[in-house]
Amino acid sequence: MSVQGFWNDADGSAKIVRQLKALKSSVEPWQVAWLKYQELNDLAQIALAEESGLLTELKQGSEALSSQLEKLEFATLLGGPVDANNAILSINAGAGGTEACDWASMLFRMYGCFCQNHGFKVKTIDLLEGEEAGIKNITVLIEGSYAYGYLKAERGVHRLVRISPFDANKRRHTSFASVDVIPEIEDDSQVNIDEKDLRIDVYRSKGAGGQSVNTTDSAVRITHIPTGIVAQCQNERSQLQNKQSALKILRSRLYELELEKREAELAKHAQEKKKIEWGSQIRSYVMHPYTMVKDHRTDFQTGDTSSVMNGKIDGFIESYLKMQKEKK
C-alpha cells in the first residue's frame, strides 16, 4: 500500500484494503489475548508472592480470557482457501407447494437475521415469488468477512414440520426447501470463462405486478454450454448490471465445480446431492407436536425454535465446522 500510485487503481486498491482488513481481523484478536495472558500471569505472580486479595480478580480475568480463546479457536475452523469470501446463497422451495414456498421465505428471514447479527450485508440478485405466498426461489449476495466460511454449513435440504396456517383443518404438514451456498469469486484469473462457451438470453423481469415489473427485457440468463450451469439475475436496474451480476454468479459456480473435481470430499458431496424431499434433509425444524431443531449430520439440537428462526444458528454452524475439521 506504500507503493507510489497504489491508490490510482481503484479496484486493485480496494481488493488489497479488504485483504488487509481480513488479516487484521485474524491477527489482532490473538495479539490482544496474548497481552491479556501476560497481564494475568503477572497478576498471578503478585498474588502468590503477597498472598493479597487478588484471587477473585485473577479468576474473573482467567474466565474471560478462556471465553475469548474459545471464540478464537472457532475462528481457526474458517481456514479454507475461500472461507473469507462473500457468499452467494440460494434458497429453493421443494416438495409441498404453497407450504414449501412459505418455508423458503421463513428460511430467508432466518438467514437475514443471522446476517444482521454478524454485520453482513444482504443484496437480492434474483427472486421468484410463490403463486399464493412465500418464495419459489431466491438468490442473494451476502457481503462480509468470512460470510462463506460460516454459511457453507447451511448447504443442503431443510425440513419443516408444523400446523399449516394455510390448512383450514389445522393439520400438520411437512415442507422442504434446499439451500445452496457458494463463495463469491472476484478474481477473474481464478476462473477462465470463454465468451464462445456462453449462451446469453434476455427476458422480462417477473414480479408481483404493477410498477415492480420491468417493461423492458432487462433480466439476463447466462448458460455455460460445456457444463450446463445456469446463472441469472433480474433485480438490477439495467441489463448490463444484471449481466455483470449473472457472470459473477456463474464464475463462482464454476469455481465451486473445479473445487469439487480437485477435492475428493467435495466430489463426494456433489455425488450425494438428493431430491428436495423426505429423507434427504440435513436439518429438521419441528414446531408441532413439540419444538426442536436438530441437525442430522452432527446431532446438535435445541428446543428453542424461536431463537433459531430469529437467526441464532451459530451453534449448528460451529458443530458442523468442528465435525468437518475432525474428518480432515
Secondary structure by P-SEA (a helix, b strand, c coil): cccccccccaaaaaaaaaaaaaaaaacaaaaaaaaaaaaaaaaaaaaaaccccaaaaaaaaaaaaaaaaaaaaaaaacccccccbbbbbbbbbcccaaaaaaaaaaaaaaaaaaaaaabbbbbbcbbbbcccccccbbbbbbbcccccccccccccbbbbbccccccccbbbbbbbbbbbbbbbbcccccbbbbcccbbbbbbbbbccccccccccccbbbbbcccccbbbbbcccccaaaaaaaaaaaaaaaaaaaaaaaacaaaaaaaaaccccccccccbbbbcccccccccccccccccaaaaaaaccaaaaaaaaaaaaaaac
